[in-house]
């Protein structure tokens, strides 16, 4: 990956983390009827941002994407 794409990589990861954290918080608040603590939201954002930033540095082919996304779909 080129060095010039690093800011774009961070921006994409931040947007992904913001959307995921917001949707997760809204879903949890709606289903539980309780607010989500700000520390929990910041923690979820930080973890999601870190994983998205790490994942954005790799080129994903069909086999790699299937290997990462299939295990959660399998029954226990």
C-alpha positions as CSV (number, residue, x, y, z in Angstrom):
1,X,0.0,0.0,0.0
2,X,1.3,3.4,-0.9
3,X,2.2,5.9,1.8
4,X,-0.1,8.5,0.3
5,X,-3.1,6.3,1.0
6,X,-2.6,6.3,4.8
7,X,-4.8,9.3,5.5
8,X,-7.6,7.8,3.4
9,X,-7.2,4.5,5.2
10,X,-7.6,6.2,8.5
11,X,-10.6,8.2,7.3
12,X,-12.3,5.0,6.0
13,X,-11.6,3.2,9.2
14,X,-13.0,6.1,11.3
15,X,-16.2,6.4,9.2
16,X,-16.7,2.6,9.4
17,X,-16.2,2.6,13.2
18,X,-18.5,5.6,13.7
19,X,-21.3,3.9,11.7
20,X,-20.9,0.6,13.4
21,X,-20.7,2.0,16.9
22,X,-23.7,4.2,16.3
23,X,-25.8,1.4,14.9
24,X,-24.8,-0.9,17.7
25,X,-25.6,1.7,20.3
26,X,-29.0,2.5,18.8
27,X,-29.9,-1.2,18.6
28,X,-28.8,-1.9,22.2
29,X,-30.6,1.2,23.6
30,X,-33.7,0.4,21.7
31,X,-33.9,-3.2,22.8
32,X,-32.8,-2.7,26.4
33,X,-34.5,0.6,27.0
34,X,-31.4,1.9,28.8
35,X,-28.7,4.4,27.6
36,X,-25.3,3.2,26.6
37,X,-22.5,4.8,28.7
38,X,-20.2,7.1,26.9
39,X,-17.2,5.1,27.9
40,X,-18.7,2.0,26.3
41,X,-19.3,3.9,23.1
42,X,-15.7,5.3,23.0
43,X,-14.4,1.8,23.7
44,X,-16.4,0.2,21.0
45,X,-15.3,3.0,18.6
46,X,-11.6,2.5,19.5
47,X,-11.7,-1.3,19.1
48,X,-13.7,-1.1,15.8
49,X,-11.4,1.6,14.5
50,X,-8.3,-0.4,15.3
51,X,-9.6,-3.5,13.6
52,X,-10.9,-1.6,10.6
53,X,-7.6,0.2,10.2
54,X,-5.6,-3.0,10.4
55,X,-8.0,-4.7,7.9
56,X,-7.9,-1.8,5.5
57,X,-4.2,-2.4,4.9
58,X,-4.7,-5.7,3.3
59,X,-6.0,-6.5,-0.1
60,X,-9.0,-8.9,0.3
61,X,-9.6,-11.5,-2.3
62,X,-12.7,-13.8,-2.4
63,X,-10.9,-16.6,-0.4
64,X,-9.7,-14.3,2.3
65,X,-13.1,-12.6,2.7
66,X,-14.9,-15.9,2.8
67,X,-12.4,-17.3,5.4
68,X,-13.0,-14.3,7.7
69,X,-16.8,-14.0,7.3
70,X,-17.8,-17.6,7.2
71,X,-16.9,-18.9,10.7
72,X,-19.5,-16.6,12.5
73,X,-22.2,-17.9,10.2
74,X,-21.6,-21.6,11.0
75,X,-23.8,-23.2,13.7
76,X,-22.1,-24.1,17.0
